[in-house]
């Protein structure tokens, strides 16, 4: 962690107002870079695009928890101002990391801040390379919990419109009047994730809704193979099937029979020989010839990154995964018949012991852990955010301090930083992680170590965090690649 501590201000209120003004001035700069240059700015992985003044300030404050020193708007604003003057090509730039690297870690090596920033993004200046040759059409097949969150993410990340474009959602016709209005209303308001960040209008004549300028056709169909997407101006599309009805290659291949479809992503564990991909872990297994892949389950996405990190460093001899999972739509609100054991009992009133296939599914992503893990699950009366408890026997002994510091480094500085977040607060509870964009959040305060036996606790937003993982796979399958700055330093 950083040794340099910033002096305490003499007047907290005046200091706050100065920081607030700086954050406010960042907003048009961040927006301009995103829309004109396709440059997306971040603060330690937290997006700055379309964020409020207070959200930007809170992102600065977050850095104190993980780096031991608060990130200052006085510093990041200077970095951002330099970036704004440069003719940059499309990229993801972490303004927070550039600031910390220069001001706290001394990577500037005696250079001025402007020289340092210019040097860090030198190969981006004047670049005309695009993340993808042409915008890629996306269709959401199903518009439930994951479908609507995927819509929010796709719309939020449209920016200049040169990447992924949400073009349509496919649903079955509802029995109620004004079906389209009801669908749009569910996107507009969410009991867990809050209001949609933007505006939505319904165009019943065109059978579409318009969200932040994105016109999204609503197509009614009873089967995946009966749609001519080209009739809607959609072609070479990637279909994200979030219904969970078809989970093997034979069933999902029906989508490919519809005109205008090129590839399919399943938002559930795939069966048979279907590739199960966890973004950031085995994404390199995606080949250009793959037409159908699975994004695995929310729990598999949550546990695989930390399992890989720990196995790489310590070796995992054996372990048990226990998930404390929010109830889901397949359970009953009140006691009623259910084909599965125990799931027929009222979800909002009971803890329900059930099974999970996540532990076995790990082996599809990390074959070296085949046969080493067992797993079970408890569904609990909360609507979102779950926890995975990893009870592991390692190949060597460690300490709480060593393990936590290792996982902090992984969360901040490794290639898995989009998959693993880090929390060092003793007061966090499940609702604090609603909207988390990583696959999981490592709770450092809960870590238990006894020699080579460790227990770690992972929070995960099983809806939104998982949807972000699906979006990462979607970008990769579409061939969209952004250069990321700052580059990794040796």
N, C-alpha and C positions, 0 to 999 in steps of 0.2 A: 504494500500500500504506500501511498505518498507520505513523505515526511513533512513537506512544506504546508504549514497551516496559515490560512488567511487571517489577517487581523480582524478582531471584532469591531464592527462599526460603532462610532460614537452615538449615532442617531439611527436606530433601527428603522423608524418610519421613513426617514429621508432616504436611507439606503434602499428600502423596498420600492419606493416610488421611482428611484433612478433605474433599478433593475426592471421594474414594470414597463417603464418607457422604452428601455432597450428591447425587451421581449416584444412589445407592440410594434416596434420598428422592424423587427425581423420578419413579421408575417408577410408583408408585400414582397420582400426579397425572396423568401422561401417559395411563395406562390409563383413569382415570376420565373424563377429557376426551374420549377416543376413544369410549368405550362409552355415556356418558350424553349427550354433546353433539355427537358426530360431529365433534369437533375433533381433527385429526391434527397432531401437533407434529413439527417437523424441526429439524435443525442443519445449515445450509447444504445443504439438499436431502437429508440423510440422516435417515431415519425414526427417531423415538424410540419409537414404539409397538412393544410386544413385543420390546424390545431389553434386553440384559443391562447390568449396571453397567459392565463393561469396554467394551462396544460403545458406550455413551453417552460414556464418557471418551475413547475413540479418535476419535469424531466431533468432540469438542472439539479434540483434538490436530490433526486434519486441517486445521482452519482456519488453523493456523500456516503450513502449506505454501503456501496460496493467498492469504492476507491479510498475511503477514509478521508476524503477532502471534498468540500463542496465545489461544484463547477460554477464558475462565475459568468453571468451574462455580460460583464464588462469585457471578458476575454472572447467568448464565443461570438459576440457581435462584431468584433474586429476581424475574426476569421471569416465570418459570413460576408462582411463588406468586401473583403479581398476576393472571395469567390465570385461575388456579383459583378466584379469588374472584368472577369476573365471570360473569354469565349469558349465555354465548356461544352463538350459533347455529353450524351446521355450517360448517367452514372448514379450510383448511390454513394453519397458522401456523408460520413459521420463527423459532423462539426464538433461534437463533444470530444471525440477521441483525438482529433487534430489539436484541439485546444489543450487537452491534458498532456498529449505527447510533447507539445512545445513548452508549455508553461510549467508543468510539474515534472516531466520525465527528462527534460533537457535534450530532446532529440534534435533541437534546432542547431546545435553545435556552433553557437556564436553568430548564426545568421539572424537577420531581421525576420520578423514574423511574416512579412510579405514574401521574402525570398524563400522562407521555409514552406509556406503554403503553395507557392508557385512550383517549387521543386516536387512537392508531394503529388501534385496533379498535372505534372508537366506533359505527360503523354495524352492527357485529356483535352488540353488547350488546342482549339482549332479542329478537334476531331469531328468528323461527319458520320462516323459509324453509328448505326441505329441498333437498338436491342433486337429488332426483328425486321425483316425486309418489308412485310406488310402486316397490318393489324390482323389479329387472329380472332375469329368468331367463336364465342362460347355460348352453349345452350345448357340451361339447367333443367334436367329431367326430374321433376318433383320440386315442390316448393314448400317443404316443411321446415323444421328447425334449421337443418344444415343448409338447405337450399336458400332460405331467406338470408342467412348470414353470409353465404357465399355471394349473394347478390350485393349485399352491403359492401363487402370487401372489394369486389370487382368494380363497383361504381366509385368507391373511394379512391381506387388506384387507377382510374381512367386517365387522369392527368391530361396530356396532350392528345390522347387517343391513338397513339402509335404502338400500343401493345395489345393486351387482351381487351376485347369488347364484348360485353354481355349483350346478346342480340335477342334471346328469347328464353322463356320458361315454358315447360310443357306440364300440363296438369289434366286431370279428368274433370269434366264439366260437373260443377256442383249442382245441387237441386234447388238452391235458393236463387231468387232473382238478384240481379246485379252481382253476379259471381266475380266479375273483374274488379269491381269496387271493393269487395270483401278481400280479395287477394292483395290488392294494393294497400288496404288498411292494415293487414297483418305485417306488411313490410314497413309501414310507416310507424307503427307502435309495437313495442315488445316489452312484456312484463319483466323480463330479466335484463335485457340489454339496453332498454330505454328507447327513446325516440330516434328515428332515422335522422342522420345528420345531413339535412338538406331539404329539398322540396320534391314532392311527388304529385303528379297530376295524372288523371285517368283520361284516356281518349277511347271511349267505347266504340266510336265509329271506325277507328283504325285497329281496334282490338289490341290495345297496348297501354302501357303506362310509361310515363316519362319521369325518370329520376335523375335529378341534377343534369338535365340535358340529354341523358341516355334514353333513347326510345327502345323499350323492351317489349317485343311481341309476346302475347299470351296465346299459346297454341293448345287447343283441346284435343286430346288423343287418348285412345284406350290401349294402345300397344306401341312399342318402340319402333316397329318396322313399317308403320303406316303413314309416315310424314314425309312430305316433300319440302324440305327446308329451303331449297333453292327458290321456291315460289315466294318466299319471304325475303329474298335477297341474301340468304345465308348460305355459305359454301365453305367446304374444307373445315368444318367446325369440329371443335372438341366438345363432346357431350359429357357433362358431369351428372352421373346417375346417382342421386341421393335418396332413392326410394328404398333400396335394400331388398327389393323383390327378386332381382336376378343377381347372383353372386358368383357364377362360374362363367367360363368363356362362352359356352354354348348359349346361355341366356342373354348375356350382354352383347353377343354378336348380332342380335336382332337390331340394335341401333345402327350397325353398319349397313343394313339393308335399306335404310332411309336415305334418299338423295340429299347430298350436302354434308354428310357426316364422314369425318376422317378418322377420329380416334375417340376413345371412351375412357373415362376415369370413374371407378366405383368408390363411393365414400363409405365403405364397410370392408370387413375382412374378406378377401377373395378366397374362393374354394378351388380345389383341384390344383392345376399347375399354374394358376394365375399369379403373376408377380405381385407380391405385397411390398409396397415401397413406403419407407419412412423418410420424408424429406430431410436432407442433410446427413443421412446415415448411409443408405444404400442407393441413393439417387443415381449413382453412376451405373446402376444395373438397367436403367432405362435406355433402350436402344432406338434409333430412328425408325426401325421397322416395327416396333411395338405399337399395336393398335388398341389394346385393352390392358389396363393395369388397375390394381387396387391400391388405395391410399391407406389400407389397413384400418385398425380401429383407433378411437381416441386414446384408449388405455395403452395400446401397443405403441402409439406415437409418444405417449408420456414416459414410458419406462425404458424404451430402447436407447435413447440418447445417453441417459446417466449410466445405464448398464454397460454400454460400450465404453464410456469414459472410464468407469471404474475397472472394467476388465482389462483395458489397455494398460492401466497403471499398476494395478494390484493383482489381477487375475481373480476370477470368480470360480470358486470350487463348487459351491452349491448355494441355493437360495430359495426363498419363498416370497411371492408377491401377493399382498393383500390389498385389494382396492376398496376404498370407501367411496361409493359412487352415487352421484345424484340420481334420483329416479328418472325414468325415461318414459316415452310415450307408449311403449309396449306393455307397461304395467297398468293395473286397474286403479281408478280413482277410489272406488269402493270395492269391497269384497265381491268377487264374481268369478265365474269360471275362466281359467287360463290353462292352456295346454302345458305350460312349464310349471315345475314344482315351485310352490310358495309365491310365484309372481301374481297369482290371482288375488292376493291380499292387498288391502288398501295401501297404495304407495305413499300418500301424504301422512299416514298414521303409523307406519311401521318401519322398523329396520328389517330388511328382507335378505336373508342369506341365500346366495345364489352362486352360480358358477361363472367363471370367465375363461375365455380361451386365450387371453392375452399372453399368459406365461408360455404356453405352447407356441403361440404365434411368433414369439421372439425369435425362435429358431429359424423362421423363414427369412428373417432379416439379418440375424447374427447366428449363422450356423454353428459357430464354435461353442454356443451355449446350449446346444441340443441335449435334452435330458437332464440339465442341471437345475432347472427351475420348476417349482410347483406354484399353483395360484388359486385364489378364491376371491369372492367379491361379496360385499354387503351393500345393498341399495338402501339409501337413507332418505329421510323426508326433507330434502332440499332440491330445488329445481335445477340447479346448475353449480358447477365447480366440484370436482372430485379430488380424492387423495389416493396416491399409491404409496404403500409402505413396503420398502425393500429390505428384507431380512437376509443378509448375505454373510457367507463365510468366504473370506478372501485368502489369497495365496500367501500373504504375509501380513504381519501386524502393522497397525498404524495408530494414530491418535485422532481425537476429535479435531484438534487444531490443524493437523496435517491434512486430513481428509477435507475439511471445510475450505482450507486455502487452495487445495488442488481443484475443488469444484468451483470455487470463486474464479480461479484462473480460466477454467474451461468455459464458464458462463460468460466471461468478459472478453477473452482473447483467443479462443479457439475457433475452429471452423463450425463448431456446434453452438455458437452463441445465439443463433436464431431459434434453436431448439431448447436450450436450457437457460432459464433466468435464475437469479440468485436473490434470496431474501435473508436479511440478517436481523429482522425485527422480532422481538419477543411477543408482540401484540397482534400479529396478523391472524385473521380467520378467513374462512372460505369466501365470504362475500367480497373480500379485498382483492380477489383474483378474477372477478368477473371482467371480461374484456382483455385478459392477458393474451398476448399474441404469440407467445412461445408454446412449445409442446408441453413444457412443465416448468415449475419453479421450485428450485431446491431450497428447503427450509433449513438454514444452517443452525438455527437455535434448537432444533429438535434432534439433531444428529446424536446417535448413541454409538460408542465404540468400546469394545472390550477385547483388546488384543486383535485377533484377526476376525472377530465377529462384529459386524456393524449393522445398524438399523438406520435407514435414511427415509425421510418423508418428502414427498413430492406433491405439490398442489398442481392441478391442471384444470383449465376451463375446457371441459369436455365438449363444449359447443363451439365457442369462438376460437380458442387456441387450436383446436383440431381443424377448423375451417381454414385458418391461416396456413396450416401445414398442407392442406389440400391445394390451396392457392399456389404454394411454392412448387408443388409437383406440376400443377397446371402450367405455370410459367416455363418450367423445364421441358415439359412435353411439347410446348408450343415453340421451343427453340429460342426463348427470350432470355438473354444474358446481359446483365448490367455489370459494368466494371465497378468494383467496390474500393473505396478509399476511406482511411489511409491503408496503404498496402501493409501486409504483415512485415514486421521488423524482426530481424534475427536476434 
